[in-house]
Amino acid sequence: MNQKEQDISLFQRYLSLWVLLCMVAGVLIGRFIPVFPVILGKMQIAGISIPMAALIWVMIYPMMIKVDFKSIREAGKNPKGLFITWITNWLIKPFTMYGIASFFLFVIFKGFIAPELATQYLAGAVLLGAAPCTAMVFVWSRLTNGNPAYTVVQVATNDLIILVAFVPIVKFLLGVSNVTVPYSTLFLSVFLFVVIPLAAGVVTRNLVIARKGERYLGNVFVHKFDNATTVGLLLTLILIFTSQAEVILSYPLHILLIAVPLIIQTFFIFAIAYGASKAVGLPFDIAAPAGMIGASNFFELAVAVAVALFGTQSPAALATTVGVLTEVPVMLTLVKFANKTKAWFD
């Protein structure tokens, strides 16, 4: 093992420690350099952070280089992974989120949370549950060596379903009549996190193959970005916890209480999709992303809708913010679990 491989191995081995340090660093920056989160808050378009968008590009660009359109066409010939994704995200996830969050907020934690607050927290949880992830799925897929072309199809079809299913599900579960989808957030997210990086990846792929050949692309070029995804994730964590430092320090107990059902829901949904993929005989590189799509959330959409419905300072908006805070650490845990259980699919 050469020095570079040793450094990468050491980096990955202590990833949990780096994650914790980045979370603490983010809170400290937000607390003692308050101008920083203010600047971050202004660098947004339709509720999407531009610095975070740039980091997500860094994380998913290497995966998009691996995508070729022949593989995308082949995805339709093996639709089991798509069916699992759709069923998990739209027929199971929003309703289990409602049930699990209700149980904890109104029963287990009733001595700590007033009923009025619990109702608003439940609303935020439901908004998260009805908004499956778009951008970060590509990161989790890359970290599990998922099938890049199939993941693109899973995400793209999921985004189309959001257009027709999000509002009816939220209205049904919350009884709120004036739910509107911020389409600017939805379409911008798809454009930023699917269209642009996919186009960049395809152009890069074709250029490298034309000049150096496909073997060079797979054996040399893509490995130049081996650490980019992990470094991008850690920097994303710092940005998230910097921007939310005031919330974390102001409501520490309620954040912990809200996080419990959200984390349980995440593991539960992953188990359903991952287990179903194993049951129907899907390969690991399709099963892992299928589990990740259901487990993670489109938090930009959830936060935007919570703010529009209940206000910026509302408890519902706080609950969606907790979803942002728990997303990366919890999903990294699932990535680690998936990689350790890859042999189940061999």
C-alpha positions as CSV (number, residue, x, y, z in Angstrom):
1,M,0.0,0.0,0.0
2,N,1.5,3.3,-1.1
3,Q,1.4,6.5,1.0
4,K,-1.6,8.0,-0.8
5,E,-3.6,4.8,-0.2
6,Q,-2.6,4.8,3.5
7,D,-3.7,8.4,3.9
8,I,-7.1,7.6,2.3
9,S,-7.5,4.5,4.4
10,L,-6.7,6.5,7.6
11,F,-9.1,9.2,6.5
12,Q,-11.9,6.8,5.9
13,R,-11.2,4.8,9.1
14,Y,-11.7,7.9,11.3
15,L,-14.6,9.4,9.3
16,S,-16.9,9.3,12.3
17,L,-14.5,11.5,14.2
18,W,-14.1,13.9,11.3
19,V,-17.9,14.2,11.1
20,L,-18.2,15.0,14.8
21,L,-15.4,17.5,14.6
22,C,-17.0,19.2,11.6
23,M,-20.4,19.4,13.4
24,V,-18.7,21.0,16.5
25,A,-16.7,23.3,14.2
26,G,-19.8,24.5,12.4
27,V,-21.6,25.3,15.7
28,L,-18.6,27.2,17.0
29,I,-18.2,29.2,13.8
30,G,-21.9,30.1,13.9
31,R,-21.7,31.1,17.5
32,F,-18.5,33.1,17.6
33,I,-18.5,34.4,14.0
34,P,-22.2,35.3,13.6
35,V,-21.6,37.3,10.4
36,F,-20.7,34.0,8.6
37,P,-24.2,32.4,8.9
38,V,-25.7,35.8,7.9
39,I,-23.6,35.8,4.7
40,L,-24.5,32.2,4.0
41,G,-28.2,33.0,4.5
42,K,-28.0,35.7,1.7
43,M,-26.3,33.3,-0.7
44,Q,-29.5,31.5,-1.7
45,I,-31.7,31.2,-4.7
46,A,-35.3,29.8,-4.2
47,G,-34.2,28.5,-0.8
48,I,-31.2,26.6,-2.2
49,S,-27.8,27.5,-0.8
50,I,-25.3,28.3,-3.5
51,P,-22.2,27.3,-1.5
52,M,-23.9,24.0,-0.7
53,A,-24.9,23.5,-4.3
54,A,-21.2,24.0,-5.3
55,L,-20.1,21.4,-2.7
56,I,-22.8,18.9,-4.0
57,W,-21.4,19.4,-7.5
58,V,-18.0,18.5,-6.2
59,M,-19.4,15.4,-4.5
60,I,-21.6,14.0,-7.4
61,Y,-19.5,15.0,-10.5
62,P,-17.2,12.0,-10.2
63,M,-20.3,9.7,-10.2
64,M,-21.8,11.4,-13.2
65,I,-18.6,10.8,-15.2
66,K,-19.5,7.1,-15.0
67,V,-22.9,7.5,-16.5
68,D,-23.4,6.6,-20.2
69,F,-26.8,6.8,-21.9
70,K,-26.7,3.1,-23.0
71,S,-26.9,2.2,-19.3
72,I,-29.8,4.6,-18.8
73,R,-31.8,2.9,-21.5
74,E,-31.1,-0.5,-20.0
75,A,-32.6,0.7,-16.6
76,G,-36.1,0.4,-18.0
77,K,-35.5,-3.3,-18.7
78,N,-35.0,-4.0,-15.0
79,P,-37.8,-2.0,-13.4
80,K,-37.8,-3.8,-10.0
81,G,-35.6,-1.2,-8.4
82,L,-37.8,1.6,-9.7
83,F,-40.9,0.0,-8.3
84,I,-39.3,-0.4,-4.9
85,T,-38.3,3.2,-5.0
86,W,-41.7,4.5,-5.9
87,I,-43.6,2.3,-3.5
88,T,-41.3,3.0,-0.6
89,N,-41.3,6.8,-1.2
90,W,-45.0,7.4,-1.9
91,L,-47.1,4.5,-0.5
92,I,-45.1,3.9,2.7
93,K,-42.7,6.6,3.8
94,P,-45.1,9.6,4.3
95,F,-47.5,7.5,6.4
96,T,-44.9,5.8,8.6
97,M,-43.4,9.2,9.2
98,Y,-46.8,10.4,10.4
99,G,-47.3,7.4,12.6
100,I,-43.8,7.3,14.2
101,A,-43.6,11.1,14.7
102,S,-47.1,11.1,16.2
103,F,-46.3,8.3,18.6
104,F,-43.1,10.0,19.9
105,L,-44.3,13.6,20.0
106,F,-47.8,13.0,21.5
107,V,-47.2,9.9,23.6
108,I,-43.5,9.3,24.5
109,F,-42.5,12.9,24.8
110,K,-45.9,14.4,26.0
111,G,-44.3,15.4,29.3
112,F,-41.7,17.5,27.5
113,I,-43.6,19.0,24.5
114,A,-47.0,20.8,24.7
115,P,-49.7,19.5,22.4
116,E,-49.7,22.7,20.3
117,L,-46.0,22.5,19.7
118,A,-46.2,18.7,19.0
119,T,-48.8,19.4,16.3
120,Q,-46.5,21.8,14.5
121,Y,-43.5,19.5,14.9
122,L,-45.6,16.7,13.4
123,A,-46.3,19.0,10.4
124,G,-42.6,19.6,9.8
125,A,-41.9,15.8,10.1
126,V,-44.7,15.0,7.5
127,L,-43.3,17.6,5.1
128,L,-39.9,15.8,5.3
129,G,-41.5,12.4,4.9
130,A,-43.4,13.5,1.8
131,A,-40.2,14.9,0.1
132,P,-37.8,12.2,-0.9
133,C,-34.3,13.3,-1.7
134,T,-32.9,14.6,-5.1
135,A,-29.3,15.9,-4.8
136,M,-27.7,14.0,-1.9
137,V,-28.8,10.6,-3.2
138,F,-26.1,10.8,-5.8
139,V,-23.6,11.2,-3.0
140,W,-24.8,8.2,-1.0
141,S,-24.9,6.2,-4.2
142,R,-21.3,7.0,-5.1
143,L,-20.2,6.1,-1.5
144,T,-21.8,2.7,-1.9
145,N,-20.5,2.3,-5.5
146,G,-24.1,2.3,-6.8
147,N,-25.0,2.0,-10.4
148,P,-24.7,5.6,-11.6
149,A,-27.1,5.3,-14.6
150,Y,-29.8,3.5,-12.6
151,T,-29.5,6.1,-9.8
152,V,-30.1,8.9,-12.3
153,V,-33.3,7.1,-13.5
154,Q,-34.5,6.5,-9.9
155,V,-34.0,10.1,-9.0
156,A,-35.5,11.5,-12.2
157,T,-38.7,9.5,-12.0
158,N,-39.0,10.3,-8.3
159,D,-38.8,14.0,-9.1
160,L,-41.6,13.6,-11.6
161,I,-43.8,11.9,-9.0
162,I,-43.2,14.8,-6.6
163,L,-45.0,17.1,-9.0
164,V,-48.3,15.2,-8.6
165,A,-48.1,13.4,-5.3
166,F,-46.5,15.8,-2.8
167,V,-49.5,18.2,-2.4
168,P,-52.3,15.6,-2.1
169,I,-50.3,13.5,0.5
170,V,-49.5,16.6,2.7
171,K,-53.1,17.8,2.5
172,F,-54.4,14.3,3.5
173,L,-52.0,13.8,6.4
174,L,-52.1,17.4,7.8
175,G,-55.6,18.5,6.8
176,V,-54.1,21.7,5.4
177,S,-55.9,23.1,2.4
178,N,-53.5,25.8,1.2
179,V,-50.5,23.6,0.4
180,T,-48.6,24.9,-2.6
181,V,-45.3,23.5,-4.0
182,P,-42.6,26.1,-4.5
183,Y,-41.9,25.0,-8.0
184,S,-39.0,27.3,-8.3
185,T,-37.2,25.3,-5.6
186,L,-38.2,22.0,-7.1
187,F,-37.2,22.8,-10.7
188,L,-34.0,24.7,-9.7
189,S,-33.0,21.7,-7.6
190,V,-33.5,19.3,-10.5
191,F,-31.6,21.6,-12.8
192,L,-28.7,22.2,-10.4
193,F,-28.3,18.7,-9.1
194,V,-29.4,16.5,-12.0
195,V,-29.2,18.3,-15.3
196,I,-26.0,20.3,-14.9
197,P,-23.8,17.7,-13.2
198,L,-25.1,15.0,-15.6
199,A,-24.3,17.1,-18.6
200,A,-20.8,17.9,-17.2
201,G,-20.2,14.3,-16.5
202,V,-21.2,13.2,-20.0
203,V,-19.1,15.8,-21.7
204,T,-16.1,14.9,-19.5
205,R,-16.6,11.2,-20.2
206,N,-16.7,11.6,-23.9
207,L,-13.7,13.9,-24.0
208,V,-11.5,11.5,-21.8
209,I,-12.6,8.4,-23.8
210,A,-11.8,10.2,-27.1
211,R,-8.4,11.2,-25.9
212,K,-7.2,8.4,-23.6
213,G,-9.7,5.5,-24.0
214,E,-12.3,3.9,-21.8
215,R,-9.8,1.9,-19.8
216,Y,-8.0,5.0,-18.8
217,L,-11.3,6.6,-17.7
218,G,-12.2,3.7,-15.5
219,N,-8.8,2.8,-14.1
220,V,-7.1,6.2,-13.7
221,F,-9.2,9.3,-14.3
222,V,-12.2,8.6,-12.0
223,H,-9.8,7.7,-9.1
224,K,-8.4,11.2,-9.2
225,F,-11.6,12.2,-7.4
226,D,-11.6,9.5,-4.7
227,N,-11.5,11.9,-1.8
228,A,-13.6,14.6,-3.3
229,T,-16.9,13.2,-2.2
230,T,-15.8,12.7,1.4
231,V,-14.2,16.2,1.7
232,G,-17.3,17.8,0.1
233,L,-19.5,16.0,2.7
234,L,-17.4,17.3,5.6
235,L,-17.4,20.8,4.3
236,T,-21.2,20.5,3.8
237,L,-21.6,19.5,7.4
238,I,-19.6,22.6,8.5
239,L,-21.9,24.8,6.4
240,I,-25.1,23.2,7.7
241,F,-24.2,23.4,11.4
242,T,-22.8,26.9,11.0
243,S,-26.0,28.2,9.5
244,Q,-28.1,26.4,12.1
245,A,-25.9,27.2,15.1
246,E,-28.4,29.6,16.7
247,V,-31.2,27.1,16.4
248,I,-29.1,24.3,18.0
249,L,-28.0,26.5,20.9
250,S,-31.5,28.0,21.5
251,Y,-33.6,24.8,21.4
252,P,-31.2,21.9,22.3
253,L,-33.7,19.7,24.1
254,H,-36.5,20.0,21.5
255,I,-34.0,19.4,18.7
256,L,-32.9,16.1,20.4
257,L,-36.6,15.1,20.9
258,I,-37.6,15.8,17.3
259,A,-34.5,14.0,16.0
260,V,-35.5,10.7,17.7
261,P,-38.5,9.9,15.4
262,L,-36.8,11.3,12.4
263,I,-33.8,9.0,12.9
264,I,-35.9,6.0,13.6
265,Q,-38.0,6.7,10.5
266,T,-34.8,6.9,8.4
267,F,-33.5,3.6,9.5
268,F,-36.9,2.0,9.2
269,I,-37.5,3.2,5.6
270,F,-34.0,2.1,4.6
271,A,-34.6,-1.3,6.0
272,I,-37.8,-1.7,4.0
273,A,-36.3,-0.6,0.7
274,Y,-33.0,-2.4,1.2
275,G,-34.7,-5.6,2.4
276,A,-37.2,-5.6,-0.5
277,S,-34.4,-5.2,-2.9
278,K,-32.7,-8.2,-1.4
279,A,-36.0,-10.2,-1.5
280,V,-36.6,-9.6,-5.2
281,G,-33.0,-10.4,-6.1
282,L,-31.6,-6.9,-7.1
283,P,-27.9,-6.5,-7.3
284,F,-26.2,-4.4,-4.5
285,D,-25.4,-1.4,-6.8
286,I,-29.2,-0.9,-7.3
287,A,-30.4,-2.0,-3.9
288,A,-28.1,0.4,-1.9
289,P,-29.3,3.6,-3.8
290,A,-32.9,2.4,-3.6
291,G,-32.6,2.3,0.2
292,M,-30.8,5.7,0.3
293,I,-33.4,7.5,-1.8
294,G,-36.2,6.5,0.6
295,A,-34.2,7.2,3.7
296,S,-33.0,10.7,2.8
297,N,-35.1,13.8,2.4
298,F,-35.5,16.7,0.0
299,F,-35.0,19.1,2.9
300,E,-34.8,22.2,0.7
301,L,-38.4,21.6,-0.4
302,A,-39.6,20.7,3.0
303,V,-38.1,23.8,4.6
304,A,-39.5,26.0,1.9
305,V,-43.0,24.6,2.3
306,A,-42.9,24.8,6.1
307,V,-41.9,28.5,5.9
308,A,-44.6,29.3,3.4
309,L,-47.3,27.5,5.4
310,F,-46.3,28.3,9.0
311,G,-43.7,31.1,8.9
312,T,-39.9,31.3,9.3
313,Q,-39.9,31.1,13.1
314,S,-42.5,28.4,13.3
315,P,-42.1,25.1,15.2
316,A,-42.8,23.3,11.9
317,A,-39.9,25.1,10.2
318,L,-37.7,24.1,13.2
319,A,-38.7,20.4,12.7
320,T,-37.7,20.5,9.1
321,T,-34.4,22.1,10.2
322,V,-33.8,19.2,12.5
323,G,-34.1,17.0,9.4
324,V,-31.3,19.0,7.8
325,L,-29.1,18.5,10.9
326,T,-29.6,14.8,11.1
327,E,-29.4,14.0,7.4
328,V,-25.6,13.7,6.8
329,P,-24.5,11.9,10.0
330,V,-27.4,9.4,9.8
331,M,-27.0,8.7,6.1
332,L,-23.2,8.2,6.5
333,T,-24.1,5.5,9.1
334,L,-26.4,3.8,6.6
335,V,-23.7,4.0,3.9
336,K,-21.3,2.3,6.3
337,F,-23.9,-0.4,7.0
338,A,-24.7,-1.0,3.4
339,N,-21.0,-1.4,2.5
340,K,-20.5,-3.9,5.3
341,T,-23.5,-5.9,4.1
342,K,-22.7,-5.9,0.4
343,A,-21.9,-9.7,0.6
344,W,-25.6,-10.3,1.2
345,F,-26.2,-9.5,-2.5
346,D,-23.3,-11.5,-4.0
